């Protein structure tokens, strides 16, 4: 359930960027038809309802996941906003909070995340009850309303017309309206029904209730209700004629009702921004087609830039596959040569055994000529054995040369774990008299001074971005007492990379990583005496190797 809340939180934040964009663009669309604003609010609704998964290079969203739950059980979630200073401060707090919650869980105390989840659900429940209560209260107010015609009802207990109902909406109007005003009011409310505003407004309130913790969503709901009324006024004026603007405005002023900021229903005639609506009606003119086209283009731009997620860095798959295929082909050819050399060696050994047997038989005979022939045959066989051994040696050398070639290509494909221009320095190298950061228990602490350092240490400023040295996949990402925050990445060549003592992790288990992408920030967590990155590399056999050789240092 907590994972659902985190996903909803991320959706709410990314939708906030779209809402802010709509609020910025909205004043520039004052001369455009008001129904175009409804398209923009529709995009906001899509963002709030559906987890958008497609990516675009044109996206202006800073980060598609602001709060990322860590894949390791018990670890703190990671906050990624795209603003470094904010990310560092928030992630530091989350890490401290996670430690407190782990201790609380060990003591069987109530976790803080359950409290947040309960508050969120309680808020939704409260808004649902409020909307139900408001609807029932209004429905009871018009129980004695009298049918005027069709779906229009009159009541002396209301002061402003409105639409009530979902499946079969009804129009309720007060008794005191004259025929001309009644015509304006009914035209307005029927326009609401045709535009499905009696469904759109409750849907907007429902989304705002689910995202009640985000004040920007409530601002969007307020302007949605205002734009619904403006669009409906515009539609009615076009139907009645521009000569009815003054009569319509006067009716709107007479039927103005008390304003409610949060209300799921009804769609009321004079409830939202009456003064602004009257001004808009009096200034209303026929819209030029060029303005409509320009406004629709603005909607397309906003959709492309804020309805999609930022695009992640892509690997050059074709080039990579080509290099891998070439390396595999060369390795297969060398393997065939080695197998052939082994067969030649076995055959030579068999020949040597036969020659030895022949020599023994020659020794048992008394004839010197036979003995001489046997010796000559043995010498010939020995030469064959020597020749076969030399061929095997040459094949082995060719194999080593081939592997060296692949290794050189591999070296060229790795980069240092810092962005270009970052200030850092190496404080410890491989095989120096330091202890390894992996698999060293507290009982072995007295052997630390005798153990060899199995990696490289880089010192830099706290919070410096750490990037992946290679393409690969995250095997682990978590925290322990020795290594602090750590990340384990297995690359496509079979090497395993360990990044330790990080301040924060930006990836989770199972993520596919591209070379050069940010995976965390430099810190001093775990068994550490100062801000640094401890980097280790293991080959496919689990043996530690010097990272400097892969960097070509």
N, C-alpha and C positions, 0 to 999 in steps of 0.2 A: 504493500500500500504506500509505503514511503517512496518507493521508486516511481509510482504513479504521480505523487505530489511533486517530486523533483522534475519529472518530465513536463508537468503542467506549469511549473514555475518557469522553466526554460521557454515554453511556448508563450507565456505571458510577457516575459522580458523581450523576446524577439518581436512580438506583436506591438510592444510599446514603441519600438523604433518606427514601425509602420504608422502607428497612431500619430507620433510626433511629425512624421513626414506629411500626413494628411492635414494636420493642423497648420503646418507651414504653407502648404499649397492652397488650402481652402480659401484664404482671402483673395488670392489671385484669380479665383474662379467666380468672382462676384457678378460678372457680366454673362457668364455661361448659364445654361439651364440648370436649375437646382437638382434635377434628377441625376445629374452627373456626379454630384457629391454622394448620392446614394451608392453609386458604383464603388467609390473609394471606401465607404464604410462597409460595403460588402466584402472587399478585400481584407479589411480588418477582421471581419467575422470569420473568414476562411482561416486566417492566421491563428485566431483564438480557438477554433474548433478542431483543426486538423494539424498533426505534426508534419510540417512540410519536410520532404526528404530530398527533393532534387536540388542540385547545386548550379550556380551560374557565376561566370567571371564578372558579371555586372552587379552582383549583389553588394549592397552597402551595409548589410548587417555585420557588425564587428565580430560577433562570434555566434555560431549556431547552438552552442551549449554553454550557457553561463555557469551553471552549477552541474558538475559531472561527478556522480557517485563512483568512488574507487572500487575497482574490481576485487580487491583483497578485503575479506571480511574483517570488520572492525576498524578499517582505515577511514580517515576523514575524506569527505567529498572534496573535489577540486573546483575552485571558482575561476572561470575564464571569461573576462569581459572584453579583452582586447586592450585594456588600459593597464599598463604594468604596475603602476603605483597602487591602484585599487586591488589588483590581483594579489600582490604580495601581502598587503595588510589583511585582506579577507582570508586568504589561505592560512596565514599564521594563526588567526583566531580559530579557524575551523580545525586546525591540527591540535591546538590546545584543548578545544572543546571535545574533540574525539578522544583525547587521552582521559579527560574527566569522565566521559561517558563509558569508556572501557572499565575504569575503576568502579563506576557506579553499577555497571552490569555485573561485575565480579561480586559486588556486595548486595546484589539483587535489588538495587534501587530502581526507581522509575526513570527510563531514558528520556532525555530532553526532546529527542526527535518524535517520540510518541505524543508529547505535549503539543508540539507544533502541529502535528497531524490532527490531533483532537480539536485544536482551536480552529483550524481550517474547515473541518467538517461541521463544527458547531456554527460557524459563520454562514455556511451554505444553508444549513437547516433553518437558521434564523431568518434569512432572506426569503426562503421558500414559504415559511409560515407567514411572513409579512405580506407577501403577494397574495396568498390564499385569503388571508383576513381582509385585505383591501378589496379583493374581488367580491367576497361574500357581503361585505358591508355596503358596497355600491349596488350589488344586486338586490339587496333588501330595500334600499332606498327607492328603487324604481319598480317594486312589486305591484304597486297600484297604478302604474302608467297605463294610459288609454291609447289604443291603436288609432293612428291618424289615417295612414294608408300604407299598403305594402308592409315594409319592415320598419316604418317610422312610427314612433310612439311619443306621446306627449305626457309630461309630468309636471305638476306644480311644485314638486319638492326639489327640483334642480334649477340651477341658474345658468348653466352653460351646456350646450349640446355636446354629445360624445357618442362613440361607437362602443358597444359592449357585446362580447361573445366571440367565439372562435369558429365553430362549425357553421352556425347560422347567426351571423352578427346582426344586431339591431341598432337603429339610430334613435337616440333619445333626445328630445328637444323640450325646452320650457314652453309654458302656455303663452307667455306675454309677447311672443314674436308676431309681427305683422306679416302679410303675405310675401312682400319683397324680401324681407330679412329671412323668412323661412325658406324661400327659394335659394338664397345664398348659402344658408346653413346646410340644407339637405344636399345641395350640389357638392359642398366641401366634404361632408361625411361619406357620400357615395364615392367620391374620388378616393378617399382613404380605403374603402372596401375594395375598389377596383385595383388599387396599387398594393393590396395585401398588407397595408400598414398595421392592421389589427393582429397580424401574425408576426410581422417583423419586429414591432416594439416589444412584445413579450419575449421573443427570442433574444433580442439584445439585452433585456433585463436578466434573462437566465444566464447568459454568458458573463455579464458583469457580476452576478451572484457567485458563479464558480470561481472567477478571478477577483473576488472581493478585496483581497489583500493588496491589489495593485491600483493606486489612485488614478493612474493614467487611463485605465479602462473605464472608470466612472466618468472621467472627463469626456471620453469618446462617446459614452452612452448619452450624456447630456447634449452634445452637439448632434448626435444622430437624431434625437427627438426633435431638436430645433430644425434640422434640415428636412425631416419628414414633413413638418408643417409648412415650411417654405415651398417645398416641391408641390405639395397638395394645393396651396394657394395659387401657385403659378398655373397648375393644370386647370383649376376652376376658372381663373380669369380668361384663359385661352378659350374655354368652352362658352362662358357667358358673354364675352366680349370686353374689350378694353374700356368701353364706356361705362361699365359697371364697377370700376375700381373704387370710386368714392362710396358707393352704396355698400359694397363688400367691406371696405375698411371701417365704415361706421358700424356695421353689424358686428364686426370683430371686436371693436372697442366696447360695445354694449354687452357682449357675451364673454368678456374676459373673466377668467376664473383664477382662483388662488393657485400659485405656482407650487409644484412639487418636484424636487430634484430627482428623487428615485421613486419611480412608479412604473409598474409593469403594465397597468391598464388604468383608465381607458385611453383611447385616442380622442382627446378633447379638442373642441373647436377653438377655444380661446385660452389655452392653458400655457403654451410655451412662447416666450418672447413676443408679446403682442405688439409692443412699440416698434421693434425691429421689423416685424412682419408687415405692419401698416406702411412703414417707410419703403420696404421692398416692393409692396403692391403699387404704391403711388408712383414709384420710379420705374416700374416694369415696362419694357418695350419688347418689340419683336427681336428675336435673336438672329444674328447673321450666321449663315452656315459655316463661315470660316472660323468663328469663335467656337462652335460646336466641335468641329474637327480638331482644333487646337486643344480643347479641353479633353477630348478622348485620347489624344496623343499623350497628354500629361498623365492620364490614368494608366496608359500602357507603360510609360516610363516608371511610374511609381510601382506598378505590379512587378516589372522585371527586376527593379533594384531592391525591393523590400519584401517581395513574396517568395523569393528564393534564398537559399543559404549560401554563405561564401564557399567558393570552390577550393578544395584541398589540392595540394601540389601533386602533379601526375608524374609517374615514372616513364622513362623512355623504354617501353616494353619491347619494341622491335629490336633496338640496338642491344638491349640486355640479353634477349633470347639468342640473338646472333652470336654474341660473344660466348654465351654459355654453350651453344651448340658446337662452336669451333673448338672450345676447350674439351668438351666431351669426346668429340671425334678424335682429337689428337691423343687423348688419354686412352681411348679404345685401341688405337693403332699401336701405341706403346705396350699396352697390355698383351696384344697379340704377339708382339716380338718377344716379350718376356716369357709367355707360355711356350713359344717355339724354342727359345733358348733352354728352358727347363727340360723339354722333351729331348733336345740334343744332348744335354748333360746326362739324363737318365740312360740314353742309348750308349753314350760313351762309357758310363760306369759299367753297364752290362758287358760291353766289349772288353773292358778292363778285367772284369771277372773271368770272362772266357779266356782271355790271354793268360791270366794267372793260372788258370786250370791247365792250359796247354803247356805253360812253362813247367808246372809240376810234373806233368806227364813226361816232358822232355828230360827232366832230371833223373827220372826213373829208368830211362833207357841208357844203354851203354854207347850208343852211337853218337859221336861228336857232331856229325852233320845234322842229326835230328835236333840236338841241343842248340846248335848254332841257329838253325831255322826258327826254333821256338823263341830264342832270345830276340832275333830280328823282328818276329811278329809282335812280341811284347813291347819292344821299343816303338814299333809303328803304332801300336794301340795307345801307348803313353802319349805319343805326339798328338793323336786324335783327341785324347782326353784334354790335353793342354789347349789344343785349338778350340774345343768346345767350351772350355772354361773362359778362354779369352772372348769368345763370341757372347757368352752370357754376361761377362763383365761389360762389354761394349753396349749390350742391350740395356743393362742397368744404368749405365751412364747416360744413354739416350733418354731413358725414362726420367732420370733426375733432371736432365736438361729440359724435358717437356714440362715437368712439374714446376721447374724454376720459371719457365716462361709464363705458365698460368699464375704463379705466385706474383710475378712482376705485374701482370694485368690486374691481379687482385689488389696489390699495393696501390696502384694508380687509382683504384676505385674508392678508397677510403679517405675521409677527411677528419681533421681535428674536431673535437666536440665544442668548438666555439665559433660564433659568427665572425666574419671578416671584420677586422678593426677592433676586436675585443682585447683589452689589456689583461694578460695572464702570464704566469711563469710556472715552470716545472719545479716542484719542491722535492720530489722523490721519483727515482727511476726503477725500472724492473731489476730484481735480484739484488737491490740494495739491502743493507742490514736493518730491515724493518719487518713487522709481522704482517701476514696476509689478512685481508678484510673478510675472507670467506672461511666458514667452517672452523673458526678458532673459538673454543669454549672458554668459560671463565676458569675451568680447572687447568687449562693450558696457558693461563696468562703468564706464568713464570717463564715460559719458553719463548715469549714474544721477542725478547732481545736477540735470541739465537735464530729465529725464523727469517726467511728471506722475503722481501717485499715482492709480491707477485703481480704488480701492476704499476701504473704511473699516477702521481698526484699532481694536480694542477691547482694553483691558488689564484683566486680572482675576487672581485668585489661580490659581497653577499647579494643574492638575487640575480646574478648574471645568467642569461639564457643559456641552457645546455641543449645542443642540437645532436641529432643522431648521426653517428659516423658512417652509417650504412643504411641500405634498404633492408627491411626485415619485418618481424612480427613480435609483439610484446608477449613474452612467456610469463613474466611476473611483474607486478608493480605494487609495492607496499611499504611496510615499515617494520623494523625490528630493532632491538636494543643495540646491536653491534653496528649494523650498516645504516641505521637511520632510515630515511626515505630512500628507496632504491628502485631501480628499473632494470629488468633483464630482457635483452633483445637478441633473438637468434636471426642472423642474416642468411642470405640465400647461398652463401658459400659454406655454411656449416659452422661458422664461428659464433660463439656466444659472448655477448658484451654485457658487462656489469657496470652500471652507473650508480655510485653510492654517496651517502651523506647529503642528499639533495634537500633543499629547502621545501620544495613542493614538486609533485609529479603532475604532468599535464596529459598523460596517456593512461590507458587501462589495459588489463589483460585481454589479449585477443585482437588489439588494434593493429592494423597494417601501417608500418612506418616508412616514410620516404626519407632518403638521405637529405640532411640539412634541415629537417623540420624540428621545431622546438618540442622537446619532450619533458622539460622540467627547468628548475632554476637552482643555481649553486647555493649550497647552504652549509650547515655545520651540525647536522643531526646525527644521533647515534654516538659511537665512540670516536669522537673527533675533538681536536684541540683548537680548531679554527676553521674559518670558511675555506673549503677546498672541494674538489671533485676527485674521488678515487676511481680510476678506470681500470678494469681487468678484462682480459680476453682469454677464452678457452677454445681449443680446437675441437674437432668432432670426437676426439678420444677423451675429452675432459681434462686435457693437460693445459696448464697455464702457459702463456707465451707472451713475449715482450710486445706491447702495443706499438712501440716505436718502429718495429720492423714493418708493420702494416701501414704506417704513415710514411714510410720511406725515409725515416730520420736516421 
